[in-house]
Amino acid sequence: MAVKKELYDILIVGGGFAGISAAIYAFRFNRKVAVLAKEPGGLIMTTHLVENYPGFPSLSGPDLMEHFFDHLKYFNIPLITTEVTGIKKQKDGFKISTLEKEYESKTVILAMGSKPRRLEVKGEKEFYGKGVSYCAICDAAFFKNKAVAVVGGSDSAAKEALLLAEHAKKVFIIYRGDKLRAEPINTDRVLKNEKIEIIYNANVLEIYGDKKMNKIILDVSYKSKKELELDGLFPTIGHIPSNEFAKQLGVKLNEKGEVIVDEEAKTNISGLYCAGDFTTLKEKQGILAAAQGVMAAFSADEYLRKNRIYD
C-alpha cells in the first residue's frame, strides 16, 4: 500500500513560540502551511509564571500558549501532533517522515527548541520520575509539605523554586555560583520567601534513595554534613539544542551545538530555515524566538517567490 503524501509550501517542525509565529505569517503570505509537533507548545508549557510577554502581564506558560493555539485555529492552520522521524533534502524541496505518514514541502522551517540539560550524576537516571524531575509545573503538587531542591541559579531556577514553595514545606536552591543570575524581581522574591534557602558554591555529586530518592550528596558541607535529605530534586541548569534533524541535513552548528543562522533565519542549506532556542539566537526568550520565527517565514516566502518552485 502506497504511503500517502501531502505537498506544502512551508512545513514547520516544532510548535512553540517560533514555529507557531512562523505559521501565522506563512498563512498570511497565502502559503500552504502546517505545523508538525510532538509536544505542541514546547518548553514554555513547563513554565509556571510568565510576566515578560507583551500584552499578557501575568499568566502561566500553558495559558499563554493557549492563545497561540487559538490563533492557529482562527486561521485554520493545521497543528498536527506527531513525531517526525526524518527529514531529507530533495531536488525541489524536502521529504518529512513521521510515524504515520510522509509529507513533502517546498521549504522547511525547523523550530525544534531545546531539552533540559542533565546533571549527569549517579542516581539521576535511576530516580527520574521517583523524585528527580525537570518540570516543577508538572510535578510540584506531588511534593506538598515535603523538602525539595532546585539545582541552578538562573531566572528559570528562581521561578521553579518560587512555584515549588507554594507546595513544599522547604525549598533549597543549590547553586555552584555565589550569586543568583535571575532577573532582579525574581531574585527579590526568592530572598524574601521564608521557605526558600540558598546553598551557594555547591554542586550535587550523587542522588540516593530506595524506591524513591531521599537524599543527595553535596561537594560542600551544609550544617556540618554533606548529606542533604530531600524528597525531590529539580535540575534547572540550562538546555541542550534539539539539533538532530539539522545535523542530518548538514546544517552548520557552532561549538555549543546551536544551529548557525543569519539575521534572516537562513541556514547554509537552500530552502531550510531555523528559528528559536536551538539556534545561535543569543538570548533564549519566547518573544525573540517568535520574532525569529516570523523572519524565517519571510525568508521562506521570499525563496518561493524567487525560485517559483512547483508553480
Order of alpha helices (4+ residues) and beta strands (2+ residues): beta-alpha-beta-alpha-beta-beta-beta-beta-beta-alpha-beta-alpha-beta-alpha-beta-beta-beta-beta-beta-beta-alpha-beta-alpha
